[in-house]
Amino acid sequence: MALITCTEEIVKRIRSALLILTMASGCAYGQSIPGFAIKQFTVGMSELDLRKGFSTELSCDGGPTSPKHSCRASRAFDDRFKTVAGARVKVYYFTLYQDSLELIQLVLPTVAFADVVAGLKDKYGEPTSTLNLTVQSRCGAELSDTHHYWKRDGQELIVWQRFGQIDDMAITVKTERVIAEETAQAAARRKDI
């Protein structure tokens, strides 16, 4: 009898501790922490919902019935999507699997990097990891190239200070499916020697 009372007391204390932790994290009891969102773009949204911000500017290969297709836009129709951290988005890239958004990538001017990172830290906390690199321009100048990584609920959010060109940066959100596909493609490339 004493053993059951002791166990019940432990269970009560554990439940109380979990309730305190979930309240401190801003979540309701039993509610999971949502994944990453950039502006109104969230993983899992349909192509139809995605198109609402782009009108005819969003061009996609394949379609909602395709197992996988990619979309790209250089301008947003909806003002809410035109800027991130006050910087105008240069290019939007999206990948959908069976009409579910699985990859979000926005390319912006590098001058927005500090504001974007500060905003993401405010929204999601400190990055899970940071990688500090140096790149060299065509003229020989050495430039910093910092990559910040956040991981949550099977998703990864990455911010690259330099992306493709030295004056471009990128914000990317991708799911486990995209990460697994990229890992498999990298393994296949390593075998192709």
C-alpha positions as YAML, in Angstrom:
chain: A
units: angstrom
residues:
- id: 1
  name: MET
  ca: [0.00, 0.00, 0.00]
- id: 2
  name: ALA
  ca: [2.82, 2.42, 0.85]
- id: 3
  name: LEU
  ca: [4.48, 1.63, -2.48]
- id: 4
  name: ILE
  ca: [1.36, 2.68, -4.45]
- id: 5
  name: THR
  ca: [1.07, 5.92, -2.47]
- id: 6
  name: CYS
  ca: [4.74, 6.72, -3.11]
- id: 7
  name: THR
  ca: [4.39, 5.97, -6.84]
- id: 8
  name: GLU
  ca: [1.24, 8.11, -7.08]
- id: 9
  name: GLU
  ca: [3.11, 10.97, -5.41]
- id: 10
  name: ILE
  ca: [5.98, 10.66, -7.91]
- id: 11
  name: VAL
  ca: [3.53, 10.67, -10.83]
- id: 12
  name: LYS
  ca: [1.84, 13.80, -9.44]
- id: 13
  name: ARG
  ca: [5.20, 15.56, -9.13]
- id: 14
  name: ILE
  ca: [6.23, 14.58, -12.65]
- id: 15
  name: ARG
  ca: [2.90, 15.87, -14.06]
- id: 16
  name: SER
  ca: [3.33, 19.13, -12.14]
- id: 17
  name: ALA
  ca: [6.88, 19.54, -13.47]
- id: 18
  name: LEU
  ca: [5.70, 18.87, -17.05]
- id: 19
  name: LEU
  ca: [2.88, 21.38, -16.66]
- id: 20
  name: ILE
  ca: [5.33, 24.04, -15.42]
- id: 21
  name: LEU
  ca: [7.73, 23.30, -18.32]
- id: 22
  name: THR
  ca: [5.00, 23.51, -20.96]
- id: 23
  name: MET
  ca: [3.64, 26.74, -19.49]
- id: 24
  name: ALA
  ca: [7.14, 28.24, -19.43]
- id: 25
  name: SER
  ca: [7.62, 27.33, -23.10]
- id: 26
  name: GLY
  ca: [4.39, 29.13, -24.07]
- id: 27
  name: CYS
  ca: [2.55, 25.96, -25.07]
- id: 28
  name: ALA
  ca: [-0.69, 24.60, -23.71]
- id: 29
  name: TYR
  ca: [-0.46, 21.32, -21.84]
- id: 30
  name: GLY
  ca: [-0.19, 18.47, -24.32]
- id: 31
  name: GLN
  ca: [0.27, 20.79, -27.32]
- id: 32
  name: SER
  ca: [3.36, 20.28, -29.47]
- id: 33
  name: ILE
  ca: [5.70, 23.10, -30.44]
- id: 34
  name: PRO
  ca: [4.93, 24.13, -34.05]
- id: 35
  name: GLY
  ca: [7.54, 23.90, -36.78]
- id: 36
  name: PHE
  ca: [9.20, 26.82, -38.50]
- id: 37
  name: ALA
  ca: [7.40, 29.47, -40.52]
- id: 38
  name: ILE
  ca: [8.85, 32.30, -42.58]
- id: 39
  name: LYS
  ca: [6.26, 35.05, -42.97]
- id: 40
  name: GLN
  ca: [3.05, 33.19, -43.95]
- id: 41
  name: PHE
  ca: [4.92, 30.23, -45.46]
- id: 42
  name: THR
  ca: [4.60, 27.04, -43.42]
- id: 43
  name: VAL
  ca: [5.61, 23.49, -44.14]
- id: 44
  name: GLY
  ca: [2.59, 21.42, -45.12]
- id: 45
  name: MET
  ca: [0.64, 24.17, -46.89]
- id: 46
  name: SER
  ca: [-0.83, 23.26, -50.29]
- id: 47
  name: GLU
  ca: [0.12, 24.72, -53.66]
- id: 48
  name: LEU
  ca: [-3.27, 26.42, -53.80]
- id: 49
  name: ASP
  ca: [-2.58, 28.21, -50.49]
- id: 50
  name: LEU
  ca: [0.95, 29.04, -51.65]
- id: 51
  name: ARG
  ca: [-0.36, 30.58, -54.89]
- id: 52
  name: LYS
  ca: [-2.59, 33.01, -52.99]
- id: 53
  name: GLY
  ca: [0.43, 35.21, -52.29]
- id: 54
  name: PHE
  ca: [1.79, 35.08, -55.82]
- id: 55
  name: SER
  ca: [-1.07, 35.19, -58.30]
- id: 56
  name: THR
  ca: [0.46, 34.36, -61.72]
- id: 57
  name: GLU
  ca: [4.06, 35.12, -60.68]
- id: 58
  name: LEU
  ca: [4.57, 31.62, -59.23]
- id: 59
  name: SER
  ca: [5.77, 29.17, -61.88]
- id: 60
  name: CYS
  ca: [5.81, 25.47, -61.07]
- id: 61
  name: ASP
  ca: [6.94, 22.35, -62.87]
- id: 62
  name: GLY
  ca: [4.56, 19.40, -62.60]
- id: 63
  name: GLY
  ca: [1.47, 20.07, -60.53]
- id: 64
  name: PRO
  ca: [-0.45, 19.10, -57.41]
- id: 65
  name: THR
  ca: [-0.88, 15.53, -58.72]
- id: 66
  name: SER
  ca: [2.88, 15.11, -59.31]
- id: 67
  name: PRO
  ca: [4.74, 13.21, -56.58]
- id: 68
  name: LYS
  ca: [7.26, 16.07, -56.38]
- id: 69
  name: HIS
  ca: [7.42, 19.47, -58.02]
- id: 70
  name: SER
  ca: [9.23, 22.76, -57.55]
- id: 71
  name: CYS
  ca: [7.99, 26.34, -57.77]
- id: 72
  name: ARG
  ca: [9.82, 29.63, -58.19]
- id: 73
  name: ALA
  ca: [8.85, 33.29, -58.11]
- id: 74
  name: SER
  ca: [10.81, 36.51, -58.45]
- id: 75
  name: ARG
  ca: [8.01, 38.78, -57.17]
- id: 76
  name: ALA
  ca: [5.25, 38.40, -54.67]
- id: 77
  name: PHE
  ca: [1.75, 39.64, -55.44]
- id: 78
  name: ASP
  ca: [0.79, 39.95, -51.77]
- id: 79
  name: ASP
  ca: [2.60, 42.79, -49.90]
- id: 80
  name: ARG
  ca: [3.00, 40.57, -46.81]
- id: 81
  name: PHE
  ca: [5.45, 38.37, -48.72]
- id: 82
  name: LYS
  ca: [7.56, 41.04, -50.44]
- id: 83
  name: THR
  ca: [10.03, 41.69, -47.63]
- id: 84
  name: VAL
  ca: [11.70, 39.83, -44.76]
- id: 85
  name: ALA
  ca: [13.32, 41.89, -41.97]
- id: 86
  name: GLY
  ca: [12.75, 44.97, -44.13]
- id: 87
  name: ALA
  ca: [14.72, 43.58, -47.10]
- id: 88
  name: ARG
  ca: [13.05, 42.84, -50.42]
- id: 89
  name: VAL
  ca: [13.04, 39.13, -51.28]
- id: 90
  name: LYS
  ca: [14.90, 38.52, -54.56]
- id: 91
  name: VAL
  ca: [13.74, 34.97, -55.29]
- id: 92
  name: TYR
  ca: [11.36, 32.47, -53.70]
- id: 93
  name: TYR
  ca: [11.90, 28.69, -54.13]
- id: 94
  name: PHE
  ca: [9.47, 26.02, -52.95]
- id: 95
  name: THR
  ca: [9.37, 22.24, -53.22]
- id: 96
  name: LEU
  ca: [6.13, 20.33, -52.77]
- id: 97
  name: TYR
  ca: [5.63, 16.57, -52.37]
- id: 98
  name: GLN
  ca: [2.08, 15.35, -53.10]
- id: 99
  name: ASP
  ca: [0.82, 18.94, -52.77]
- id: 100
  name: SER
  ca: [2.44, 19.48, -49.37]
- id: 101
  name: LEU
  ca: [5.07, 22.22, -49.02]
- id: 102
  name: GLU
  ca: [8.30, 20.57, -47.84]
- id: 103
  name: LEU
  ca: [10.99, 23.16, -48.68]
- id: 104
  name: ILE
  ca: [10.88, 26.95, -48.39]
- id: 105
  name: GLN
  ca: [13.83, 29.02, -49.57]
- id: 106
  name: LEU
  ca: [14.00, 32.81, -49.78]
- id: 107
  name: VAL
  ca: [16.99, 34.66, -51.24]
- id: 108
  name: LEU
  ca: [17.62, 38.21, -49.97]
- id: 109
  name: PRO
  ca: [20.45, 40.77, -50.06]
- id: 110
  name: THR
  ca: [23.27, 39.90, -47.64]
- id: 111
  name: VAL
  ca: [22.90, 43.29, -45.92]
- id: 112
  name: ALA
  ca: [19.74, 41.88, -44.26]
- id: 113
  name: PHE
  ca: [21.65, 39.00, -42.59]
- id: 114
  name: ALA
  ca: [22.04, 40.55, -39.11]
- id: 115
  name: ASP
  ca: [18.38, 41.65, -38.97]
- id: 116
  name: VAL
  ca: [17.13, 38.25, -40.20]
- id: 117
  name: VAL
  ca: [19.24, 36.37, -37.64]
- id: 118
  name: ALA
  ca: [18.13, 38.71, -34.83]
- id: 119
  name: GLY
  ca: [14.48, 38.22, -35.79]
- id: 120
  name: LEU
  ca: [14.83, 34.44, -35.95]
- id: 121
  name: LYS
  ca: [16.56, 34.38, -32.56]
- id: 122
  name: ASP
  ca: [13.67, 36.41, -31.12]
- id: 123
  name: LYS
  ca: [11.17, 34.01, -32.70]
- id: 124
  name: TYR
  ca: [12.91, 30.62, -32.23]
- id: 125
  name: GLY
  ca: [15.66, 31.17, -29.66]
- id: 126
  name: GLU
  ca: [19.37, 30.61, -30.14]
- id: 127
  name: PRO
  ca: [20.44, 28.46, -33.12]
- id: 128
  name: THR
  ca: [21.09, 24.77, -32.51]
- id: 129
  name: SER
  ca: [24.50, 25.27, -34.15]
- id: 130
  name: THR
  ca: [26.52, 27.89, -36.00]
- id: 131
  name: LEU
  ca: [29.27, 27.42, -38.58]
- id: 132
  name: ASN
  ca: [31.70, 30.29, -39.23]
- id: 133
  name: LEU
  ca: [33.52, 30.14, -42.56]
- id: 134
  name: THR
  ca: [35.51, 32.50, -44.75]
- id: 135
  name: VAL
  ca: [34.97, 32.85, -48.51]
- id: 136
  name: GLN
  ca: [37.05, 34.68, -51.04]
- id: 137
  name: SER
  ca: [35.60, 37.03, -53.65]
- id: 138
  name: ARG
  ca: [36.78, 37.05, -57.27]
- id: 139
  name: CYS
  ca: [38.89, 40.09, -56.39]
- id: 140
  name: GLY
  ca: [40.60, 38.20, -53.58]
- id: 141
  name: ALA
  ca: [38.81, 39.83, -50.62]
- id: 142
  name: GLU
  ca: [38.08, 37.49, -47.70]
- id: 143
  name: LEU
  ca: [34.52, 37.67, -46.40]
- id: 144
  name: SER
  ca: [32.76, 36.02, -43.47]
- id: 145
  name: ASP
  ca: [30.21, 33.33, -44.31]
- id: 146
  name: THR
  ca: [28.20, 32.33, -41.25]
- id: 147
  name: HIS
  ca: [25.57, 29.58, -41.32]
- id: 148
  name: HIS
  ca: [23.02, 29.32, -38.48]
- id: 149
  name: TYR
  ca: [21.01, 26.12, -37.96]
- id: 150
  name: TRP
  ca: [17.83, 25.60, -35.95]
- id: 151
  name: LYS
  ca: [16.27, 22.11, -35.63]
- id: 152
  name: ARG
  ca: [12.78, 21.31, -34.38]
- id: 153
  name: ASP
  ca: [10.05, 18.71, -34.95]
- id: 154
  name: GLY
  ca: [11.84, 17.01, -37.87]
- id: 155
  name: GLN
  ca: [12.47, 20.35, -39.58]
- id: 156
  name: GLU
  ca: [15.63, 22.33, -40.14]
- id: 157
  name: LEU
  ca: [15.88, 26.10, -40.54]
- id: 158
  name: ILE
  ca: [19.13, 27.34, -42.06]
- id: 159
  name: VAL
  ca: [20.32, 30.90, -42.65]
- id: 160
  name: TRP
  ca: [23.32, 31.34, -44.95]
- id: 161
  name: GLN
  ca: [25.14, 34.67, -44.89]
- id: 162
  name: ARG
  ca: [26.42, 34.04, -48.45]
- id: 163
  name: PHE
  ca: [24.35, 32.05, -50.93]
- id: 164
  name: GLY
  ca: [25.39, 31.58, -54.54]
- id: 165
  name: GLN
  ca: [26.76, 35.13, -54.82]
- id: 166
  name: ILE
  ca: [28.59, 37.14, -52.16]
- id: 167
  name: ASP
  ca: [25.80, 39.74, -52.01]
- id: 168
  name: ASP
  ca: [22.99, 37.16, -51.56]
- id: 169
  name: MET
  ca: [21.88, 35.38, -48.39]
- id: 170
  name: ALA
  ca: [19.23, 32.68, -47.97]
- id: 171
  name: ILE
  ca: [16.71, 31.41, -45.46]
- id: 172
  name: THR
  ca: [15.73, 27.76, -45.89]
- id: 173
  name: VAL
  ca: [13.19, 25.59, -44.06]
- id: 174
  name: LYS
  ca: [13.16, 21.91, -44.95]
- id: 175
  name: THR
  ca: [11.52, 18.76, -43.65]
- id: 176
  name: GLU
  ca: [12.94, 15.32, -42.83]
- id: 177
  name: ARG
  ca: [11.83, 14.14, -46.28]
- id: 178
  name: VAL
  ca: [13.93, 16.81, -48.03]
- id: 179
  name: ILE
  ca: [16.88, 16.19, -45.69]
- id: 180
  name: ALA
  ca: [16.73, 12.43, -46.39]
- id: 181
  name: GLU
  ca: [16.52, 13.04, -50.15]
- id: 182
  name: GLU
  ca: [19.51, 15.42, -50.05]
- id: 183
  name: THR
  ca: [21.50, 12.88, -48.00]
- id: 184
  name: ALA
  ca: [20.71, 10.10, -50.50]
- id: 185
  name: GLN
  ca: [21.69, 12.32, -53.45]
- id: 186
  name: ALA
  ca: [24.99, 13.24, -51.76]
- id: 187
  name: ALA
  ca: [25.73, 9.54, -51.14]
- id: 188
  name: ALA
  ca: [25.02, 8.73, -54.81]
- id: 189
  name: ARG
  ca: [27.38, 11.54, -55.92]
- id: 190
  name: ARG
  ca: [30.15, 10.20, -53.69]
- id: 191
  name: LYS
  ca: [29.77, 6.78, -55.31]
- id: 192
  name: ASP
  ca: [29.94, 8.27, -58.82]
- id: 193
  name: ILE
  ca: [33.74, 8.40, -58.95]
...
